[in-house]
Amino acid sequence: MINRAHPLRVLLVDDETYMQVFVGRVLASSINCTVTTARDGQAAIDQCEKSDPQLIILDINMPRVDGVQALGRIRALKPDVPIVMLTSISEEAVVEECVTKGASAFIRKDVRADLLQTELQEMLQQFFSDEKAAP
């Protein structure tokens, strides 16, 4: 577990409740964090306008405003926050568009739960392991 003096503020955006619950549990077991959820891209944009997440995990396929559209708008609001795309899409054009719009990383969600958990934990290590440990 990554120790932090203050909880990491995470915005988790996915329209599937079971993914919100699973990813939220993995995050909570891996790092001191508070998780706020949103069910679509517009709700995520609204959250970013009124709060200050330190990590955003964003699904691609969602109703209203999808993750690709939301990514560009969120990146404009939060240029320095890591945005991790959580997806089952492997189309190269979509991945390239996300990279162009500022995605920091990609995590496949259509894999076994243990592999998804490992990928999430590795992503947290990548972005937050060099922070000072909690006393």
Backbone as numpy.savetxt, mean C-alpha at the origin, in Angstrom:
# Nx Ny Nz CAx CAy CAz Cx Cy Cz
10.01 -8.39 13.47 9.17 -7.20 13.47 10.05 -5.96 13.47
9.66 -4.98 12.70 10.38 -3.71 12.66 9.87 -2.86 13.82
10.78 -2.42 14.69 10.38 -1.60 15.83 10.35 -0.14 15.42
9.32 0.54 15.86 9.18 1.97 15.60 8.73 2.66 16.87
9.26 3.84 17.12 8.84 4.61 18.28 7.39 5.08 18.12
7.02 5.42 16.90 5.66 5.89 16.62 5.06 5.01 15.53
3.76 4.72 15.63 3.14 3.85 14.62 3.25 4.42 13.20
3.55 3.55 12.27 3.55 3.90 10.85 2.10 4.09 10.42
1.81 5.19 9.75 0.45 5.46 9.27 0.31 4.88 7.86
-0.53 3.84 7.75 -0.71 3.13 6.49 -2.12 3.37 5.97
-2.22 3.66 4.68 -3.51 3.71 4.00 -3.57 2.48 3.11
-4.51 1.61 3.38 -4.70 0.36 2.65 -5.96 0.47 1.81
-5.81 0.38 0.49 -6.93 0.60 -0.42 -7.21 -0.66 -1.21
-8.35 -1.27 -0.94 -8.77 -2.48 -1.66 -10.27 -2.61 -1.47
-10.97 -2.99 -2.53 -12.42 -3.12 -2.45 -12.85 -4.47 -1.87
-11.92 -5.36 -1.64 -12.23 -6.68 -1.10 -11.92 -6.70 0.40
-12.97 -6.91 1.19 -12.83 -6.88 2.65 -11.80 -7.89 3.15
-11.82 -9.10 2.59 -10.87 -10.11 3.07 -9.43 -9.69 2.84
-9.15 -8.95 1.76 -7.78 -8.48 1.52 -7.42 -7.39 2.52
-8.37 -6.51 2.83 -8.12 -5.48 3.84 -7.77 -6.13 5.18
-8.55 -7.15 5.56 -8.32 -7.82 6.84 -6.97 -8.55 6.83
-6.71 -9.32 5.78 -5.47 -10.10 5.72 -4.24 -9.19 5.70
-4.22 -8.23 4.81 -3.06 -7.33 4.71 -2.91 -6.53 6.00
-4.01 -6.09 6.57 -3.95 -5.37 7.85 -3.32 -6.20 8.95
-3.67 -7.49 9.00 -3.09 -8.39 10.01 -1.59 -8.60 9.78
-1.21 -8.77 8.52 0.21 -8.94 8.21 0.98 -7.69 8.62
0.45 -6.53 8.29 1.12 -5.28 8.67 1.26 -5.18 10.18
0.18 -5.45 10.90 0.19 -5.34 12.36 1.18 -6.30 13.01
1.38 -7.47 12.39 2.33 -8.43 12.96 3.77 -8.14 12.54
3.95 -7.21 11.62 5.28 -6.94 11.07 5.88 -5.62 11.52
5.01 -4.65 11.85 5.50 -3.32 12.17 4.47 -2.61 13.04
4.93 -1.74 13.91 4.03 -0.92 14.71 3.34 0.05 13.76
2.03 -0.12 13.56 1.34 0.70 12.57 -0.12 0.92 12.94
-0.68 1.95 12.34 -2.13 2.16 12.35 -2.56 2.10 10.89
-3.61 1.35 10.63 -4.06 1.14 9.26 -5.43 1.78 9.08
-5.51 2.65 8.08 -6.78 3.22 7.64 -7.10 2.56 6.31
-8.37 2.24 6.09 -8.74 1.57 4.85 -9.66 2.44 4.00
-9.62 2.15 2.71 -10.52 2.77 1.74 -10.90 1.69 0.74
-12.09 1.81 0.15 -12.61 0.75 -0.73 -12.47 1.07 -2.21
-12.05 2.28 -2.55 -11.86 2.62 -3.96 -10.89 3.78 -4.08
-10.50 4.06 -5.31 -9.50 5.10 -5.54 -9.92 6.48 -5.11
-11.19 6.82 -5.30 -11.65 8.15 -4.90 -11.59 8.31 -3.38
-11.99 7.29 -2.67 -11.91 7.34 -1.20 -10.45 7.47 -0.76
-9.54 6.83 -1.47 -8.11 6.93 -1.16 -7.61 8.36 -1.38
-8.01 8.95 -2.48 -7.62 10.33 -2.76 -8.14 11.25 -1.67
-9.41 11.06 -1.30 -10.01 11.87 -0.24 -9.23 11.72 1.07
-8.85 10.49 1.42 -8.06 10.25 2.64 -6.72 10.97 2.58
-6.08 10.93 1.42 -4.77 11.57 1.27 -4.86 13.09 1.37
-5.99 13.64 0.98 -6.17 15.09 1.08 -6.33 15.54 2.53
-6.85 14.67 3.40 -7.11 15.09 4.77 -6.20 14.43 5.82
-5.34 13.51 5.40 -4.45 12.85 6.36 -3.05 12.75 5.77
-2.16 12.18 6.54 -0.76 12.13 6.13 -0.21 10.71 6.25
-0.63 9.80 5.34 -0.10 8.43 5.42 1.39 8.40 5.11
2.07 7.43 5.71 3.50 7.24 5.46 3.76 6.08 4.51
2.72 5.30 4.25 2.77 4.19 3.30 1.37 4.00 2.74
1.29 3.82 1.42 0.00 3.57 0.78 0.10 2.25 0.03
-0.85 1.37 0.30 -0.94 0.10 -0.42 -2.23 0.18 -1.22
-2.10 0.09 -2.54 -3.19 0.45 -3.45 -3.48 -0.67 -4.44
-4.70 -1.19 -4.38 -5.15 -2.19 -5.34 -5.34 -1.51 -6.70
-5.26 -2.26 -7.77 -5.45 -1.68 -9.11 -6.91 -1.76 -9.54
-7.52 -2.94 -9.45 -8.90 -3.11 -9.91 -9.89 -2.77 -8.80
-10.53 -1.60 -8.92 -11.52 -1.16 -7.94 -12.61 -0.38 -8.65
-13.78 -0.26 -8.01 -14.86 0.54 -8.60 -14.57 2.04 -8.52
-15.40 2.80 -9.19 -15.35 4.27 -9.26 -14.04 4.74 -9.88
-13.02 4.91 -9.09 -11.71 5.33 -9.58 -10.75 4.17 -9.32
-10.16 3.62 -10.38 -9.28 2.46 -10.18 -7.92 2.90 -9.63
-7.11 1.93 -9.29 -5.82 2.22 -8.67 -4.85 2.96 -9.56
-4.89 2.71 -10.85 -3.98 3.40 -11.78 -4.33 4.89 -11.82
-5.62 5.20 -11.94 -6.04 6.60 -11.94 -5.71 7.27 -10.61
-6.01 6.57 -9.52 -5.77 7.13 -8.20 -4.28 7.35 -7.95
-3.45 6.46 -8.45 -2.00 6.55 -8.26 -1.46 7.91 -8.70
-1.81 8.33 -9.90 -1.32 9.61 -10.40 -1.75 10.78 -9.53
-3.00 10.76 -9.11 -3.52 11.85 -8.28 -2.92 11.83 -6.88
-2.76 10.64 -6.33 -2.15 10.52 -5.00 -0.68 10.91 -5.04
0.04 10.50 -6.08 1.46 10.84 -6.19 1.64 12.35 -6.23
0.71 13.07 -6.88 0.79 14.54 -6.90 0.60 15.12 -5.50
-0.25 14.49 -4.70 -0.50 14.96 -3.33 0.61 14.56 -2.37
1.17 13.38 -2.57 2.14 12.78 -1.64 3.37 12.31 -2.42
4.20 13.24 -2.89 5.31 12.85 -3.77 6.38 11.97 -3.13
6.50 11.97 -1.81 7.57 11.22 -1.16 7.12 9.96 -0.43
5.84 9.66 -0.47 5.30 8.51 0.25 5.41 7.26 -0.63
5.93 6.15 -0.09 5.95 4.92 -0.89 4.51 4.48 -1.21
4.28 4.17 -2.47 2.98 3.66 -2.91 3.22 2.28 -3.52
2.67 1.27 -2.86 2.84 -0.11 -3.28 1.55 -0.56 -3.95
1.67 -1.03 -5.17 0.51 -1.52 -5.91 0.28 -2.98 -5.54
-0.93 -3.27 -5.10 -1.34 -4.62 -4.72 -2.26 -5.11 -5.83
-1.84 -6.15 -6.56 -2.57 -6.48 -7.77 -2.50 -7.93 -8.17
-3.46 -8.33 -8.96 -3.41 -9.65 -9.60 -3.16 -9.47 -11.10
-2.98 -8.24 -11.52 -2.74 -7.93 -12.93 -1.26 -8.08 -13.25
-0.97 -8.74 -14.36 0.43 -8.86 -14.77 0.66 -8.27 -16.16
-0.33 -7.55 -16.69 -0.18 -6.95 -18.01 0.93 -5.91 -17.98
1.88 -6.07 -18.87 3.05 -5.20 -18.89 2.68 -3.73 -19.07
1.69 -3.44 -19.90 1.30 -2.05 -20.14 0.78 -1.39 -18.86
0.03 -2.13 -18.07 -0.50 -1.58 -16.81 0.64 -1.35 -15.82
1.54 -2.31 -15.73 2.69 -2.17 -14.84 3.52 -0.96 -15.25
3.79 -0.81 -16.54 4.57 0.33 -17.02 3.88 1.65 -16.71
2.55 1.70 -16.87 1.82 2.92 -16.56 1.94 3.26 -15.07
1.86 2.25 -14.23 2.00 2.48 -12.79 3.40 2.99 -12.44
4.41 2.42 -13.06 5.78 2.88 -12.83 5.92 4.33 -13.28
5.38 4.65 -14.44 5.43 6.02 -14.95 4.74 6.99 -14.00
3.64 6.55 -13.39 2.88 7.42 -12.49 3.46 7.45 -11.07
4.51 6.67 -10.82 5.19 6.79 -9.54 5.02 5.66 -8.55
4.62 4.47 -9.00 4.54 3.33 -8.08 5.92 3.00 -7.53
5.99 2.73 -6.25 7.26 2.40 -5.60 7.58 0.92 -5.67
6.54 0.08 -5.68 6.73 -1.37 -5.70 5.42 -2.04 -6.09
5.50 -3.32 -6.39 4.33 -4.12 -6.75 4.32 -5.38 -5.90
3.14 -5.76 -5.44 2.98 -7.02 -4.73 1.81 -7.74 -5.36
2.05 -8.99 -5.75 0.99 -9.82 -6.35 0.09 -10.33 -5.24
-1.21 -10.19 -5.44 -2.13 -10.69 -4.42 -2.78 -12.01 -4.82
-2.48 -12.50 -5.99 -3.07 -13.77 -6.43 -2.12 -14.94 -6.20
-1.40 -14.88 -5.09 -0.48 -15.95 -4.71 -0.94 -16.53 -3.37
-0.31 -17.61 -2.96 -0.65 -18.20 -1.66 -0.46 -17.18 -0.54
-1.25 -17.31 0.50 -1.22 -16.37 1.61 0.17 -16.23 2.23
0.90 -17.34 2.37 2.22 -17.27 2.97 3.20 -16.49 2.09
3.07 -16.61 0.78 3.94 -15.85 -0.13 3.60 -14.36 -0.10
2.31 -14.05 -0.05 1.88 -12.66 0.05 2.40 -12.05 1.35
2.31 -12.79 2.43 2.81 -12.31 3.71 4.31 -12.04 3.64
5.07 -12.94 3.04 6.51 -12.77 2.89 6.82 -11.53 2.06
6.11 -11.34 0.96 6.35 -10.16 0.11 6.04 -8.87 0.85
4.96 -8.84 1.61 4.62 -7.65 2.39 5.71 -7.35 3.42
6.18 -8.38 4.11 7.23 -8.18 5.11 8.53 -7.70 4.48
8.88 -8.24 3.32 10.09 -7.78 2.62 9.95 -6.33 2.18
8.76 -5.95 1.73 8.52 -4.57 1.33 8.69 -3.63 2.51
8.17 -4.00 3.67 8.33 -3.18 4.86 9.80 -3.03 5.23
10.55 -4.12 5.15 11.99 -4.06 5.42 12.68 -3.10 4.46
12.30 -3.18 3.19 12.92 -2.33 2.17 12.69 -0.85 2.47
11.48 -0.49 2.83 11.16 0.93 3.00 11.44 1.46 4.40
11.41 0.61 5.44 11.43 1.14 6.79 12.46 0.52 7.73
13.30 -0.38 7.28 14.24 -1.04 8.18 15.37 -0.13 8.65
15.65 0.93 7.93 16.76 1.80 8.32 16.34 2.89 9.30
15.07 2.89 9.72 14.63 3.87 10.71 15.16 3.47 12.08
15.26 4.44 12.96 15.75 4.15 14.31 14.75 3.26 15.03
15.28 2.29 15.70 14.44 1.37 16.47 13.85 2.08 17.68
12.71 1.59 18.11 12.07 2.14 19.30 12.92 1.82 20.53
12.91 2.70 21.54 13.72 2.44 22.75 13.22 1.23 23.51
